[in-house]
Amino acid sequence: MTTVQKERTAEDLKKLAERAGRDLEDASALEILRWAAETFGKRFCVTSSMEDAVVAHLAARAMPGVDVVFLDTGYHFEETIGTRDAVEAVMDVNLITLTPVQTVAEQDAEYGPKLHDRDPDLCCKLRKVQPLEQGLKDYQAWATGLRRDESPTRANTPVVGWDDKRQKVKISPIARWTQDDVDAYVTEHGVLTNPLLMDGYASVGCAPCTRRVLQGEDARAGRWAGRSKTECGLHG
């Protein structure tokens, strides 16, 4: 299915993303990922927080052996690491784990303990944003599990867009899905999900900065609760 493509310039990729965003707006998630596989081949990867493995499962159907990139921040719940290990064991993917330059202990020594409490933006930059930028450097396109219904900050997420910061095509194949759509796909295909989703967590991030959500809150309300921060920096 995949073919070797000539090297594209950033301008080529941007135009490709803008056109695909229009053309694929009404396409199914699987069709979007098949387009990505055919267009980018091994220069395409999926990123996963291991909240669930829905996009990884879809991508493996479109491109068996697809690279699935996971950021191990050193602060994850045990359940998240367990979900990653299970995905690697049972799915047709090439699981790649990225780690920050510093261990948590080394970061504590330089910046002081619990940086996530004092300066969460810097902590996210060191443990998420910088490792991802390094890990994505050889790819032209990456897929995420972003959905428009998750929060107001994600309401305009395109199914295919341009990541200007990283100069890459950014694909969100389930952007138009609702939580009901996700649940139905998980049930139909027996997709792995993080056990914390059954324990009051609607969105799973690093343990120190994630709590259970309350009745009526949006899915992202449990992340950095009590702060104006709503995103880690990976998506804006």
C-alpha positions in Angstrom: 0.0 0.0 0.0 2.7 2.4 0.9 5.1 3.9 -1.6 8.4 5.8 -1.4 7.6 9.5 -1.9 9.9 12.3 -3.1 11.0 14.7 -0.4 8.3 17.4 0.0 9.0 21.0 1.0 7.2 22.5 4.0 5.1 24.6 1.4 4.2 21.4 -0.4 3.1 19.8 2.8 1.1 22.8 3.9 -0.8 22.9 0.6 -1.4 19.2 0.8 -2.8 19.5 4.3 -5.1 22.4 3.5 -6.5 20.5 0.4 -6.9 17.3 2.3 -8.6 19.1 5.2 -11.3 20.2 2.8 -11.5 17.0 0.7 -11.6 14.6 3.7 -13.9 16.5 6.1 -16.7 14.1 5.6 -14.5 11.0 5.2 -14.5 8.2 7.7 -11.6 7.9 10.1 -10.4 4.8 8.4 -10.5 6.5 5.0 -8.5 9.5 6.4 -5.9 7.1 7.8 -5.7 5.1 4.6 -5.0 8.4 2.8 -2.3 9.2 5.3 -0.7 5.8 4.8 -0.7 6.0 1.0 0.5 9.6 1.0 3.3 9.5 3.6 4.2 5.8 4.0 6.9 5.4 6.7 7.0 9.2 7.1 3.7 8.9 9.0 3.2 8.0 12.6 0.5 8.0 15.3 0.9 9.6 18.7 -0.9 8.1 21.6 -1.3 9.1 25.3 -2.6 5.5 26.0 -5.9 6.9 27.2 -7.3 4.4 24.8 -5.9 2.7 21.7 -8.7 3.7 19.2 -6.6 5.7 16.8 -3.7 3.2 17.0 -6.2 0.4 16.2 -7.6 2.3 13.3 -4.2 3.2 12.0 -3.0 -0.5 12.2 -6.0 -1.4 10.0 -5.0 1.2 7.5 -1.2 0.6 7.7 -0.1 -2.6 9.6 3.1 -2.1 11.5 2.5 1.7 11.8 4.7 3.6 14.2 2.9 4.5 17.4 4.7 7.1 19.4 4.2 7.3 23.2 5.7 9.9 25.5 6.8 8.4 28.8 7.0 11.5 31.0 8.1 9.7 34.1 4.9 10.8 35.8 2.4 8.4 34.2 -0.1 6.3 36.2 0.8 2.6 36.3 -2.4 1.9 34.3 -1.2 4.1 31.5 2.2 2.2 31.2 0.2 -1.1 31.4 -2.0 0.0 28.5 1.1 0.9 26.5 2.6 -2.5 27.1 -0.7 -4.2 26.2 -1.0 -2.3 23.0 2.5 -3.3 22.0 1.8 -6.9 22.8 -1.5 -7.4 21.0 -1.7 -4.9 18.1 0.1 -4.8 14.8 2.1 -1.6 15.5 5.7 -0.5 16.0 5.6 1.0 19.5 8.1 3.8 20.0 8.6 5.2 23.5 10.1 8.7 23.8 11.6 9.9 27.1 12.7 13.4 28.2 16.4 14.3 28.3 16.3 14.4 32.1 14.9 11.8 34.5 12.4 13.1 37.1 15.2 13.0 39.7 17.6 15.0 37.4 14.9 17.6 36.7 14.1 17.9 40.4 17.9 18.5 41.1 18.0 21.3 38.5 14.6 23.0 39.0 13.5 21.8 42.4 10.9 19.1 43.3 7.4 19.2 42.0 8.0 21.6 39.1 4.6 20.5 37.8 3.0 22.4 40.8 5.1 25.5 40.5 5.5 25.9 36.7 3.4 23.3 34.8 4.1 24.9 31.5 7.8 24.4 31.9 7.3 20.9 33.1 5.2 20.0 30.1 7.8 21.7 27.8 10.6 19.6 29.3 8.8 16.3 29.6 6.4 16.4 26.6 6.9 19.1 24.0 10.6 18.9 23.6 10.8 15.0 23.4 7.9 15.0 20.9 9.6 17.5 18.7 12.7 15.5 18.6 10.8 12.2 18.1 8.8 13.6 15.2 11.7 15.1 13.3 11.9 12.4 10.7 8.2 12.2 10.0 6.2 14.4 7.6 2.8 13.7 9.2 1.4 12.6 12.6 -2.0 11.5 13.7 -3.6 12.3 17.0 -6.8 11.4 18.9 -8.1 14.9 19.2 -11.9 15.3 19.1 -13.9 18.5 18.7 -16.3 17.5 21.5 -13.6 17.2 24.2 -13.4 20.9 25.0 -13.9 24.4 23.6 -10.2 24.7 22.8 -10.5 21.7 20.4 -13.9 22.6 18.8 -12.3 23.6 15.5 -9.9 20.8 15.1 -9.5 19.9 11.4 -9.4 16.2 10.3 -6.2 17.2 8.4 -4.5 20.4 9.2 -1.1 22.1 9.2 1.1 22.1 12.3 2.9 25.3 11.7 5.1 25.0 14.8 6.5 21.7 13.7 6.1 22.2 10.0 4.2 18.9 9.6 0.8 17.6 8.5 -1.3 17.0 11.6 -4.1 14.4 11.2 -7.0 14.0 13.6 -9.0 11.2 12.1 -11.6 11.0 14.8 -12.1 14.8 15.2 -15.8 14.6 14.3 -16.4 11.6 16.6 -18.4 11.9 19.9 -17.7 10.0 23.0 -20.5 7.7 22.0 -18.7 7.0 18.7 -15.5 6.1 20.6 -17.4 3.9 23.0 -19.2 2.1 20.1 -15.9 1.5 18.3 -14.2 0.2 21.5 -17.1 -2.2 22.0 -17.3 -3.4 18.4 -13.6 -4.1 18.1 -12.6 -4.9 21.6 -10.1 -2.1 21.7 -7.8 -1.6 24.7 -8.6 1.3 27.0 -7.0 2.7 30.0 -8.6 1.2 33.2 -8.7 4.7 34.7 -11.5 5.6 32.3 -13.7 3.2 34.3 -12.7 4.9 37.5 -14.0 8.5 37.0 -11.2 9.8 34.8 -12.4 11.2 31.5 -9.0 12.3 30.3 -5.8 10.7 31.4 -2.5 12.6 31.6 0.4 12.7 34.1 -0.7 11.6 37.6 0.2 14.8 39.5 -1.9 16.9 37.2 -4.9 14.7 36.6 -8.0 14.2 38.7 -11.4 12.5 38.2 -14.1 14.7 36.6 -17.2 15.8 38.3 -20.8 15.4 37.0 -21.4 17.9 34.2 -17.7 18.8 33.6 -16.2 18.4 30.1 -13.7 15.6 29.5 -10.7 17.9 30.0 -11.8 19.4 33.3 -9.7 16.9 35.2 -6.4 18.2 33.7 -4.6 20.9 35.6 -7.7 21.5 37.7 -7.8 24.9 39.3 -5.6 26.5 36.7 -6.2 28.4 33.5 -4.0 25.8 31.7 -6.0 23.5 29.4 -3.3 22.1 27.1 0.1 20.7 27.6 1.6 22.4 24.6 1.5 19.5 22.2 -1.6 20.8 20.5 -1.5 24.5 21.0 
